[in-house]
Amino acid sequence: MIVLFSRLAAALGMALMLMLSAAPAMAAQGRHVAEQAAAPARISDFVPGAQAKDGQTALALRIVIGLTIMAIIPALLMSVTAFLRIIIVLSMLRHAVGMQETPPNSVLIGLALFLTAITMSPVLQKVNQEAFQPFMAGRMSLDMAYEKGIRPVREFMVRQTREQDLALMVELSKASKPASLEEVSNVQLIPAFMLSELRAAFQIGFVIFIPFLLIDLIVSSILMALGMMMMPPTTIALPLKILMFIIIDGWSLVLKALVGSFH
C-alpha cells in the first residue's frame, strides 16, 4: 500500500509540473484578455473573492487553489471520507480467506475508491453546488466557500462518530467542553471520526472472520481425527473457503454491508 501511495504521489507531482508548465501560457492569455478590456491589473484580482471582468475567479487564484487541493487530496481521502473503513474491511477479508496477496493491493484500493465515491456522492454534490461552483464563478469569497463546503462534510462525519470518541478527543486536546456540535473544531472531530471508523471496520472484520475460522477448525479436527498430522490444514481449508465464498456470493454481501453501514 505504501508503494501505491508513493506512485499516487508521483502522479500528482507530475500533474503539478504540467500545470506549472502551462501556467505562463494561461497567464499570457489572461493578460491578453485584460488588455482587450482596457482594464489595468489590480492586486485585488489575486485575493480571495476577487472577480475578473467576465465574472470568473481570478486566474492566479484558481491555479493556487487547484494546486493546494491536489496536494491535500490523499490526506483528505484518508481522514474525512468513507475510504478508511472500506479499505480496512477489504484487507481483513483477504486475510480471512487466507490469501495474502490476492486480490492485489491495487485492486482493493481501486474498489475502495469507487465505493467511497458512491458513498460520498451526496456529500460531494452538496459541496460542489453550495460552495465550489459559486466560488469558481466569483460569486462567493474563499472564507464563505470554506464554511459552506465544510458543513456537509462535518455532517457526514458527525453521523458516523460515536460520542465517546468525540469526548475522548476533546479530553485529549485539553479544551473546554463544547456546548454544541458547532463548537467542536475540526481538529477534534476528524480524529474522533477516524477512531470511530477504525472501530466499525474491526467490528465488520470480526463478523467476516468467524465463518472462515469455523472452516479452519473443522478441517483441522478432521485431519487430526484421520491421523494426517503432517498435512497443513490450510491446504484443504483454502479451497473450501474460496468455494463457500463463491457459493454465497460473498463479494456482493460484503460490499452491500459496507455501503449500508454508513448513515
SULCOR-V497916 format. One record per backbone hydrogen bond with DSSP energy under -0.5 kcal/mol. CO is the residue of the C=O (numbers start at 1). NH is the residue of the N-H. E is the energy in kcal/mol with one decimal. If there is no record, write none. Layout:
CO|NH|E + CO|NH|E
This chain:
1|5|-2.3 + 2|6|-2.1 + 3|7|-2.3 + 4|8|-2.4 + 5|9|-2.4 + 6|10|-2.3 + 7|11|-2.6 + 8|12|-2.4 + 9|13|-2.4 + 10|14|-2.4 + 11|15|-2.2 + 12|16|-2.3 + 13|17|-2.2 + 14|18|-2.2 + 15|19|-2.4 + 16|20|-2.6 + 17|21|-2.5 + 18|22|-1.7 + 19|23|-0.8 + 20|24|-0.6 + 22|26|-2.1 + 23|27|-2.8 + 24|28|-2.6 + 25|29|-2.2 + 26|30|-2.1 + 27|31|-2.3 + 28|32|-2.3 + 29|33|-2.1 + 30|34|-2.0 + 31|35|-2.5 + 32|36|-2.1 + 33|37|-1.8 + 34|39|-1.8 + 35|38|-1.0 + 38|40|-0.5 + 42|45|-1.3 + 43|46|-2.1 + 44|47|-1.0 + 47|50|-2.1 + 50|58|-0.8 + 52|55|-1.7 + 56|52|-2.6 + 58|62|-2.1 + 59|63|-2.0 + 60|64|-2.1 + 61|65|-2.6 + 62|66|-2.4 + 63|67|-2.4 + 64|68|-2.4 + 65|69|-2.5 + 66|70|-2.2 + 67|71|-1.6 + 68|72|-1.5 + 69|73|-0.9 + 72|76|-2.6 + 73|77|-2.8 + 74|78|-1.6 + 75|79|-1.6 + 76|80|-2.4 + 81|84|-0.6 + 82|86|-1.8 + 83|87|-2.7 + 84|88|-1.7 + 85|89|-2.2 + 86|90|-2.3 + 87|91|-1.9 + 88|92|-2.5 + 89|93|-2.2 + 90|94|-1.8 + 91|95|-1.8 + 92|96|-2.3 + 93|97|-2.1 + 94|98|-1.3 + 94|99|-1.4 + 98|100|-0.6 + 104|108|-2.0 + 105|109|-2.8 + 106|110|-2.1 + 107|111|-2.6 + 108|112|-2.5 + 109|113|-2.3 + 110|114|-1.9 + 111|115|-2.4 + 112|116|-2.3 + 113|117|-2.3 + 114|118|-2.2 + 115|119|-2.5 + 116|120|-2.8 + 117|121|-0.7 + 120|124|-2.8 + 121|125|-2.4 + 122|126|-1.8 + 123|127|-2.2 + 124|128|-2.5 + 125|129|-2.5 + 126|130|-2.7 + 127|131|-1.9 + 127|132|-2.3 + 128|133|-2.5 + 131|135|-2.0 + 132|136|-2.7 + 133|137|-1.8 + 134|139|-2.4 + 134|140|-0.7 + 135|138|-1.5 + 136|57|-1.8 + 141|145|-2.3 + 142|146|-2.3 + 143|147|-2.2 + 144|148|-2.4 + 145|149|-2.3 + 146|150|-2.5 + 147|151|-0.9 + 148|152|-0.7 + 149|153|-0.7 + 150|154|-2.6 + 151|155|-2.3 + 152|156|-2.0 + 153|157|-2.3 + 154|158|-2.8 + 155|159|-1.8 + 156|160|-1.1 + 157|161|-1.1 + 162|166|-2.0 + 163|167|-2.7 + 164|168|-2.1 + 165|169|-2.0 + 166|170|-2.1 + 167|171|-2.2 + 168|172|-2.7 + 169|173|-2.0 + 170|175|-1.6 + 171|174|-1.1 + 180|183|-1.0 + 181|184|-1.2 + 185|188|-0.7 + 185|189|-2.4 + 186|190|-2.4 + 187|191|-0.5 + 188|192|-1.3 + 189|193|-2.6 + 190|194|-2.4 + 191|195|-2.4 + 192|196|-2.1 + 193|197|-2.2 + 194|198|-2.3 + 195|199|-2.0 + 196|200|-2.5 + 197|201|-2.6 + 198|202|-2.2 + 199|203|-2.1 + 200|204|-2.3 + 201|205|-2.5 + 202|206|-2.2 + 203|207|-1.8 + 204|208|-1.9 + 205|209|-2.0 + 206|210|-1.3 + 207|211|-0.6 + 208|212|-0.8 + 209|213|-2.6 + 210|214|-2.2 + 211|215|-1.7 + 212|216|-2.0 + 213|217|-2.2 + 214|218|-2.6 + 215|219|-2.5 + 216|220|-2.3 + 217|221|-2.4 + 218|222|-2.3 + 219|223|-2.4 + 220|224|-2.1 + 221|225|-2.3 + 222|226|-1.9 + 223|228|-2.4 + 224|227|-0.9 + 227|229|-1.5 + 228|231|-0.5 + 232|235|-1.3 + 232|236|-0.6 + 233|236|-0.8 + 233|237|-2.9 + 234|238|-2.2 + 236|240|-1.2 + 237|241|-2.6 + 238|242|-2.3 + 239|243|-2.5 + 240|244|-2.7 + 241|245|-2.3 + 242|246|-2.0 + 243|247|-2.5 + 244|248|-2.1 + 245|250|-3.1 + 246|249|-1.1 + 249|253|-1.8 + 250|254|-2.7 + 251|255|-2.6 + 252|256|-2.4 + 253|257|-2.2 + 254|258|-2.3 + 255|259|-2.5 + 256|260|-2.2 + 257|261|-0.9 + 258|261|-0.8 + 259|262|-1.1
